[in-house]
Amino acid sequence: MQTLTDPPATLRKSLKLRHIVILGLGYMTPTTVFDTYGIVTDTTSGHVPAAYIVTLIAILFTAACYGHMVRAFPVAGSAYTYSRTALNPHVGFMVGWIALLDYIFLPMINVLLTRIYLEAAFPGVPGWIWIVVMAGLLTVVNLWSNNVVANLNTFLVFFQILVVSIFSVLVIQRLTADPADSAAFTLTPFFSPDMSMGALLGGAAILCFSFLGFDAVTTYAEETPDPQKTIPRAIYLVAAMGGLIFITAGYLASLLFPDVSQFSDPESASPEMAYILGGSLFQSIFLAGALSSTVASGIASHMSASRLLFAMGRENVLPKKWFGYVSPRFQTPMINVLLIGAFSLTALALDLATAIQFINFGALTAFTAVNLSVIGYYYIQQKQRGLAGTLKYVVVPLVGTSFIAFLWSNLEMPSLILGFVWSGLGLIYLLVNTRMFSRKPPVMDYYEEAI
């Protein structure tokens, strides 16, 4: 048992590159390509893979900025840590506070999606039971060591990839069954003369949130032996691998389902797609893949949220006694894990649309802050200028910020209202904590704590 004279427990440094990539892919959810397919097909007039390519290119600019910042600050706080150092401590607090919307609400969304899937499969079981069971499962798994979390997610992510692979094989078989259908393999989903750039960007705005996960891996920086090398690689691999899965599955789906007219509900077209392809058997496998995606994403997002709370607690921005605590036995931020689990129970009262609106606001705030942090830290503070420095530390983040600005313009009003209300609560807390900005939020030595 830990005593007052013992050194504080620290996070276990045992995650390798493969673990972090799997956690990122689990957070991202490979099967989400089917969840958004009907909506994006309608928005882009059948150019889903083209919209994914636009999204991936745009996301890679922001991914590069995350890579730059994690090399400078290999600690658990992600956008919060970067902006508080590169921009301003008060700004950093607000970024961390708003980013909590993304990190805290995603585990709850996965709990809610699990209830939706299982209610459809087992209509006789009360929905609240699935919420309590799923929230409890995510909490118990995350209380154990980070390796247990990573190994379980490995199985779940590979199962999702298997489901996507079976889908792809079934589509190819369907298209090649009749020699006359060989012309079905066309490049039209990528480009056609009547393709609208505005519609393509509208689809990209929806698909951007399919890539959430590449950024979350930065919260594992203190749990890998060589974060300055491993985490940037993981960021690019997660974004690239996710993009490859999305583009490939989106292209094949577009060949067989070029429009939404055959779906009774375009917003939830995936079960119909599965049934058309493989009947009840594949539809059941597809449901299992959907459930594995909610568990994998729930585990990874639960882990990321607890690490962000830990980073803010360790600096005493949130009460350090609770939020900065690490279990000596499991080397995990136990109290934060329990808090995220308890918050996930809000799925009993909130609906999916409201929760997604919170996530969108939080994610865009984090992306914007990291892009600007690169300029603030490398170009202004470190004075890394010249042609190379200007391209890497000004042009790249500004391109990333431009795309994020477009996404901001596509947010619905409820997202903005909820986000600004949450921001107002954070500002009040900051004013009290800093006595009306008369003092800075607590500062820690990142390297002393992280290394």
ZIHUJO-V915974 format. One line per field, one symbol per residue. phi: phi as a letter, one per 40 degrees, with the letter a starting at -180 (. if undefined). psi: psi as a letter, one per 20 degrees, with the letter a starting at -180 (. if undefined). burial: I if it has 24 or more other C-alpha atoms within 12 Angstrom, else O. Layout:
phi = ???
psi = ???
burial = ???
This chain:
phi = .cbccccccbcccbccdcccccccccccgdccdcccdcccccccfgbccccccdccdcccccccccccccccbcbccfdcccccccbadccdcccccccddcccccdccccccdcccccccbcccdcccccccccccccccccccccccccccdccccccccccccdccccccccccbdccccccbcdccaadccccccccccccccdcccdicccccccdcbbcbccbccdccdcccccccccccccccccccccbcacccccbdcbcdccdccccbgccccccccccccccccccccccccccccccccccccgcbdcdbcccbccccfbcdccccccccccccccbcbccccccccdccccccccccdcccccccccccfcbgccccccbbcdcccccccccccdccccddcccccccccccccccccccbffgcaccdbbcdccccb
psi = pprhiqqqqrqpmiprghghgggghgghnhiihhhiggghgggjljlghhhhgggggghhghhhhggghhhhnmriichggghhghfphgggghggghhhggghhgghhhgghgggghhhhmiipphhghggggggghgggihaqhhggggghgggghgghgghggggghgggghihphijhihnrjhhhpqhjpphghghghhhgihiijphhhhihijhjjqhmhhggghghgggggggggggggghhgghhhhmirjhiphnhilighgggghgjahghhghgghhgghhhgghggghgggghhghgghhhjjhqohhghjppphgilqngggghghgghhiiihhqrgggghhgggggghggggggghhggggggggiknbagghgggjggghhgghgghhhhgijqqghggggghgghhghhggggghjmljiqqqqqqoghhhh.
burial = OOOOOOOOIIIIIIIIIIIIIIIIIIIIIIIIIIIIIIIIIIIIIIIIIIIIIIIIIIIIIIIIIIIIIIIIIIIIIIIIIIIIIIIIIIIIIIIIIIIIIIIIIIIIIIIIIIIIIIOOOOOOOOIIIIIIIIIIIIIIIIIIIIIIIIIIIIIIIIIIIIIIIIIIOIIIOIIOOOOOOOOIOOOOIIOOOOOOOOIIIIIIIIIIIIIIIIIIIIIIIIIIOIIIIIIIIIIIIIIIIIIIIIIIIIIIIIIIIIIIOOIOOIOOIIIIIIOIIIOOOIIIIIIIIIIIIIIIIIIIIIIIIIIIIIIIIIIIIIOOOIIIIIIOOIIIIIIIIIIIIIIIIIIIOOOIOIIIIIIIIIIIIIIIIIIIIIIIIIIOOOOOOOOOOOOIIIIIIIIIIOIIOIIIOIIOOOIIOIIOOIIOOIIOOIOOOOOOOOOIIIOIOIOOOIO
